[in-house]
Amino acid sequence: MRTNGTSQHSSKDLVKEINALKAQLKKLSGALEAEANDGVSRAVGAIEMRSKQAIDLARQHGWSDEPFVAVAYTVLGGAMVSQGQLAKGERWLGHAAHTLRPDVEPAVGMHLHYARGGLEMARGRHADAIAAFRAAQQLAEKLVTPHTLATPMRAHTLQALVLLGETGRVERSLAELDPREREGGEMRNAIALLRLVQHDPLGATAALAPVLDGSVRVHPVWVVAAALLEAIARDELGDPAAAERAMERALDLAEPDLVLFPFLTHPVPALLERHARDCAKHAALIAEILSLPRGVWGGGELPHDRGGLGGIRVSPPRLVEPPRLTEFPLLAEPLSQGETRVLRYLPTNLSAPEIARELSVSVNTVRTHIRHVCGKLGAHGRTEAVTQARALGLLAPSSQAR
């Protein structure tokens, strides 16, 4: 009898422990959602770490498929997308979709669709992005109180519509908005993008000014995007010095948490390459951005050229499919991690010693990697290696080739 009593007591203790752990995980998931939805927080790295902590805790106790873990999957997926790690982001968002019950957790479902929309937007698939944002908005309407992501969702939807060429529709939507929402930082970014497409860079700078001077409070990701749009507008206005300052600010804000999402939705390789030539401060970050797979820069990109609509290229109103990997020939021998890191710097004008300082390796190591890269690419020098790497999709294509 004593054994049974002890066993019963142990079972009760185990149940209490499990419930306590679940409560801890749910609390962590709730905190994650609050942090991710915070309109002023910028701790992308911290959110990523806390998401992984929640996922690890769930995995240790066999709760990986529990619906409440979907929050962690969603937040981590969104963080990956914001950092330009689209494949990883898609995988975590897929886990969230597998475990989530939107009818029970509409707020989490809304967040999931919003993150999915961001993923599609980063890939230049603007029609798919709009569909995801609309699904998020439908779930948001089921909530008792307005969600903090409601305005960002509407702003991203309008930006995607601009990139599909629906400028008249966007103008009407903006006119119908509550004036307070229209004057917010998210909508100002949407207005600036619209003005650039309408050949009005001066109007774009006017829209962005309150975001950039801090008089309008907004999530720092939107400030990065605003600085990037400002750089495009200033360059269109024939003020390269102001464009350089705006680009420098965008990179300054993006670098601490590696926030690359704005550089995917508004890719400007020509401005980045020029900035890398003129200033080595952000060489590593620029190399990281320019090394994004070729498919990321396809479809609905915004290449910065004088022949487009205010420097902005608009996608045709259809789904934009990413290029197939089979379009590119394969290397006989893959590049090593060290060789890939050095390759990212070859489009810049940094010398071997300067690249060595950026990577914290010896000059001989850099020269060896360059020699191996040239050999594997069948190139006879640095310039030819960059050309070959771009043809293989290992580097973003040159702006001159667009």
N, C-alpha and C positions, 0 to 999 in steps of 0.2 A: 504493500500500500504506500509505503514511504517513497518507493521508487516512482510509483505512478504520480504521487504528489509532487515529487521533485521534477518529474518530466513535464507535468502540467504547468508547474511554476516556470520552468525554462521556456516552454512554448509561449506562455503569456509574455515573458520578458522579451522573447524574440519578436513577437508581434509588435510590442511597444517600440522595440528598436527599429524595426522596419518602418513603422508609421512615423517615427521621429525622423528617420532618414528621408522618407518621402516628403515629409513636411519641409525638411531642410532643402531638398531639391526643388520643391515647388516654390519655396521662398526665393531661392537663387534664381529660378526661372522668371519669377515675377520681377525681381530686381533687374534682371537682364532686359526684360521687355521695357521697363521704365527707362533704363539707361539708353537703350537703342532708340526710343521714341522721344528722348529729351531734345528739345529744339535748340539747345545751346551747347550740349556736351560734345566733346570732340575725341573722347578716349576710345578710338577705334581699337587700338592695341589692347587696352584693358578689357573692353567688351569681348574681344576675341579670346583672351585668356580665361575670363569667367565663363564663357560659353563652353570652352573645352573642359573646364573644371566640372561643370554640370554634366556634360556628356560622359566624362570619365566616371563620375560617381554613379550615373545611371548604368553604365556598362558593367561596372564592378558588381552590381546587385541584380543584373539581369532585367533591367527596366528600360532597355534601349527602345522598345516599341511602345512604351507608355505614352499616351497623348500629351501629358504635361511636359515631356522632353522635347516636343516639337518646337517649343519656344527657343530652346538652346540651339537646335538645328537651324531654325529660321534666322536667328540673330547671327550665328556664326556664318551662315551662307551669305547674309547681307554684308557682313564685314569683309568676307573674301571678295565679293563683287566690288566693294568700295576700294579695295586694294588692287584691283585688276586681275585677281586670280579667278578667272571666270569658270574654268573647269572645276576647280575645288568648290566654288560657290554653288555651281549647279548641282554637284553631288550632295552637298549638305541640304540644299533646298529640296532635293528629291527625297532625302530621308524625312524631312519635315512633312512633305505631302503624303508620304506613306503612313505616318503615325497620327497625323492631325485629323480631328473631327470638327470641321468648320461650324457645324450646327451647334456644337457645344462651346467652342472657343472662337467666335466670329472675329474677335480682335486679333488673335494670333493668325487666323486665316487671312485677314486683311493684310497683316504685316507680310505674310508669305507671298501673297500675290503682288504686293508692292515691290518686294525684293526681286521677284521673278521679272517684273516689268523693268527694273533697273538692269538686270542681267541682259534682257533682250535689247534694251536701249544701248547698252555698252557694246553690243555686237552689231549695232546698226540695223536691227530688225524692228523698225519703228511701229509697224502695224501690229506685230506681236506684242510689243511693249504696251501699246494702247489697250489691247484686249486684256492684258494682265492688270493694268491700272484700273480699268473699268470693273473688272471682277473684284478688285480690292475696294473700290468705291461702293459697290453693291453691298458688300459685307459691312462696310463702315456705316451704311444707312441703318443697319440693324442695331447699332449700339445706342444706348440710352443718351449718352453725352457725346458731343463731337470729339473725334479722335485727333491727337496732335499731329498725326501724319496726313490729315485730310487736305490741308493746303499744299504741302509738298507733293502729294499725289496729283492734285489738280495742275500744279505747275509743271510737273514732268509730263503729264498728259498733253498739255498745251505745247510744250517743247517738241514732243514727238509729232504732234500735228503740224507744227511749223516745218519740221524736217520732211514731212510728207507733202509739203506744198500747200497745206490747207490754211493759208494766211488769213483769208477773209473770215473763215470760221473762227479762227483764234481771236481776231479783232472783235468779233461779236461776243464771244465768250468773255473776253476781258471787260468789255463794256457792261456786261450783265453782272459782274462780280460786285460784292460789297466793297465800297471804296477802301475800307481798312485792309481787306485782304489784298486788294489790287496794289496797295502801297507797300506791302510786305516784301521782304527780301527775295523770297522764292519767286513771286510773280514778277518782280523787277528783272530777275534773270530771264524769265520767259519773254518779257517785253523786249529786253535787249537783244535776244536771239532773233525775235521777230523783226526788229528794226534793222539788224544786219542783213537779213534776207531781203528786206525792202530797200536796200541801197541807202540806208540812213545811219551811218556809224555815229554821227553826232547825237542822234536820238538814243542810240544804244548807250553812249557814255552818260547821257543825262539820266537814263533809267538806273544805271549802275552806281552813280555817285553816292547815294545814301547808304548803299550796301558797303562800299569801299571805305567811306569815311566813318563807318561805325554808328551812324545815327539810326540805322535800322538794324535791329538785333536778329541774327539768323544763324542757323547751324553753320559751323566753319566750312563744311563741304561746299555749301552754296557760295561762300566767300571765295574759295579757291576757283570755282566756276566763274564767278563774277570777275575776278582778276584776269582769268584766261580770256573771257569775252572782251574785257577792256583792252587787252593786248591786241586782239584781232581788230577791234574798232580803231585804236590809235594808229595801228599800222595802215589801215585803210585810209585814215585821215592824213597820211604822209608824215607821221611823227614817230620815227623809229626809236628815238630816245625814250619817249613815253611808253611805247610798246615794250621796250626792254625792261623798264621799271615795273610795269604791270606783270610781265612774265616772271620777273624775279620775285615779286610778291606771291604769285601763284605757287611757284616752286618752294618758296620759304614756308608757306602754309601747308603744302602737301607733304613735305619731306618727313616730318616727325612720325606720322602714322602711315606713311606711304599711301596717301589718298590719291589714287590714280583714276578714279571713276570720271572726274571731269575731263581728263585728258583723253579718255576713250569716247565720251559723248561729243567732245569738241576737239578732235585731233588736229593739231597744227604742226606737222613735222618740220615745215620750212622755218617757222619761228623758233622752234626748239633747236634745230640745227644751227641757226644763226646765233642763238643765245649761247650755245655751247662753244661756238668759235670765239665769241666776244668775252665770255666769262666762264672760268673753270670751276666756280664755286659749286654748281649743281651738276657737274659732269656725270657723276654716278647716277643721279636720279634721272637725268635726261637720257642717258644710255639705257636705263631700265625701261623708260617709257618707249623709246624708239625700238627696243628689242621685242616689243609685244608681237605675237605671231601675226603674220600677214592677214589672216582672216579677220582679226579684230579690227583692223583698219579698213576693211572693205565695206561694201554696202552703203550705209547712210552716213559716210564720213563727212567731215567738214574741212577738206584740204584748203589751206590758205593760199589762194591764188587770185590774181587780179581779174581773172576772166569770169569769176563766178558772181553770184548775187551777194555783193558786199563781202566777198571772200568766203561765202558759205555755199556749199553744194547741197542741193535738196534731193532727197531720194525720190524715185518714182513711187506713186501710191500703190505699192504692192509689197508682198513679203520679200525680203531680201535674204537669199540663202547664202550661208558662208561658203567660201570656196572649198572644194574637195581637196583633201591632202594629196590625192593621186595626181593633181594637176602639177605638182612639183616633183622633179627628179630627186632621188634619194642619194645620200652620201655613201660612198663605198665603206667608209669608216666613220662612225659618229664622232662628233666633237666631245672632248671631255668637259667636265664642269669648269675647270680653269680656263680652257680654251674658249668656251662660250662666254665667260665673263670678260675676257680680253676682247673677243669679237665685238661685243657691245660698244666698246670704245673706239673701234676703228673708223666709224663714220665721223668722229670728231677730229679736231686738229691737234689733239693732245699728243705729245711725244711719248716715246716709250718710258722715259723716266717719270713723266707726269702720270701716265697710266699706272706705273708701279706704285707711286705714292697714293693714288686713289684706292688701289686694291691692297695696299700694305704688303706687297711682295717685292722681290728683288727685280732689278732691271733685266738681269739675265733670264729670269723666269718669264717676264713679259715677252722678251725677244724670242725665247724658245716657243712660247705659245703662239706667237704670230707666225713663226716659221712653220709650225705644225698645222695651223689653220690654213695657211697658204697651200701647203702640201695636200691637205685633205680636200680643199676646194679646187685644186688644180689651177691655182692662181700664181702669178709671177710677182706679185707685190700687194701692198696694202689696199690700193685703190681697186685693183682687180678682185681682191678677196671680198671687199664690200659689195661689189657688183654681183659676184657669184652668190654671196650669202643672201642678197635680196632676191635674186632669181629663184633661190631655193626656199624662200619664205622664212629664212632664219633671222632676217632683219626686216623692219618696216621698209616699204619701198620709198625711194627718194621722192621728195616733193616735185623735182623737176621732171620725173617720169610720169606724173599724173596728168 
